[in-house]
């Protein structure tokens, strides 16, 4: 009886580990959080007038491309370290673009 219980526990533990490994293969909370943060920065820039509609449009297109790249990379069911690094580089570039566009001399007309 004890042996059957140990085997059942072992199988259960292995199943949980495999499921979490498969799930973790395509999910990266850091990438998701950065996407949300960058979207909030763009929205805030539009609302405050720091971003013109044209600047916001370019930044939105860049965010869309990053999301498309991420979906393509995840389509095989896993996100490799190399693919994570590429997404991180894309997000770093996008973050710099958001900063530059929010802090340049162009201002949008925003009525409050």
C-alpha positions as CSV (number, residue, x, y, z in Angstrom):
1,X,0.0,0.0,0.0
2,X,2.8,2.4,0.9
3,X,4.5,1.6,-2.4
4,X,1.4,2.4,-4.4
5,X,1.0,5.7,-2.5
6,X,4.6,6.7,-3.2
7,X,4.2,5.8,-6.9
8,X,1.0,7.8,-7.1
9,X,2.6,10.8,-5.4
10,X,5.6,10.6,-7.7
11,X,3.5,10.5,-10.8
12,X,1.4,13.5,-9.5
13,X,4.6,15.5,-8.8
14,X,6.0,14.7,-12.3
15,X,2.7,15.7,-13.9
16,X,2.7,19.0,-12.1
17,X,6.3,19.7,-13.0
18,X,5.8,18.9,-16.7
19,X,2.6,21.0,-16.9
20,X,4.3,24.0,-15.3
21,X,7.4,23.5,-17.6
22,X,5.2,23.5,-20.7
23,X,3.2,26.5,-19.5
24,X,6.4,28.4,-18.6
25,X,7.8,27.6,-22.1
26,X,5.7,30.3,-23.7
27,X,4.8,32.6,-20.9
28,X,7.3,35.3,-19.7
29,X,5.7,37.6,-17.1
30,X,8.5,40.2,-17.6
31,X,7.7,40.6,-21.3
32,X,4.0,40.9,-20.6
33,X,4.6,43.5,-17.8
34,X,6.9,45.5,-20.0
35,X,4.3,45.6,-22.8
36,X,1.7,46.8,-20.3
37,X,4.0,49.5,-18.9
38,X,5.0,50.7,-22.3
39,X,1.4,50.9,-23.4
40,X,0.6,52.9,-20.3
41,X,3.5,55.3,-21.0
42,X,2.2,55.9,-24.5
43,X,-1.4,56.5,-23.2
44,X,-0.1,58.9,-20.6
45,X,2.0,60.8,-23.2
46,X,-1.1,61.2,-25.4
47,X,-3.2,62.3,-22.5
48,X,-0.7,64.9,-21.3
49,X,0.1,66.2,-24.8
50,X,3.7,65.0,-24.6
51,X,3.1,62.9,-27.7
52,X,1.6,64.1,-30.9
53,X,-0.9,61.8,-32.7
54,X,1.7,60.9,-35.3
55,X,4.3,60.1,-32.6
56,X,1.8,57.9,-30.8
57,X,0.8,56.2,-34.0
58,X,4.5,55.2,-34.7
59,X,4.9,54.0,-31.1
60,X,1.7,52.0,-31.3
61,X,2.9,50.4,-34.6
62,X,6.2,49.4,-32.9
63,X,4.3,47.8,-30.0
64,X,2.1,45.9,-32.5
65,X,5.2,44.6,-34.2
66,X,6.7,43.4,-30.9
67,X,3.4,41.6,-30.1
68,X,3.4,40.0,-33.6
69,X,7.0,38.9,-33.2
70,X,6.2,37.4,-29.8
71,X,3.2,35.5,-31.1
72,X,5.2,34.1,-34.0
73,X,8.0,33.1,-31.6
74,X,5.5,31.4,-29.3
75,X,3.7,29.6,-32.2
76,X,5.8,26.5,-31.8
77,X,4.9,26.1,-28.2
78,X,8.1,27.4,-26.7
79,X,10.0,30.7,-26.2
80,X,13.8,30.1,-26.3
81,X,16.3,32.1,-24.5
82,X,17.5,33.6,-27.8
83,X,13.9,34.6,-28.6
84,X,13.5,36.2,-25.2
85,X,16.7,38.2,-25.7
86,X,15.4,39.4,-29.1
87,X,12.1,40.5,-27.6
88,X,13.9,42.2,-24.7
89,X,16.1,44.1,-27.2
90,X,13.0,45.1,-29.2
91,X,11.3,46.3,-26.0
92,X,14.5,48.2,-24.9
93,X,14.5,50.0,-28.3
94,X,10.8,50.8,-28.0
95,X,11.3,52.1,-24.5
96,X,14.0,54.5,-25.7
97,X,11.7,55.6,-28.5
98,X,8.9,56.4,-26.1
99,X,11.3,58.4,-23.9
100,X,12.7,60.4,-26.8
101,X,9.3,61.2,-28.3
102,X,7.9,62.2,-24.9
103,X,10.8,64.5,-24.2
104,X,11.3,66.2,-27.6
105,X,10.1,69.7,-28.4
106,X,6.9,68.5,-30.2
107,X,3.7,69.0,-28.2
108,X,0.2,68.1,-29.1
109,X,-2.8,70.4,-28.5
110,X,-4.6,68.9,-25.6
111,X,-7.6,70.6,-24.0
112,X,-8.1,69.8,-20.3
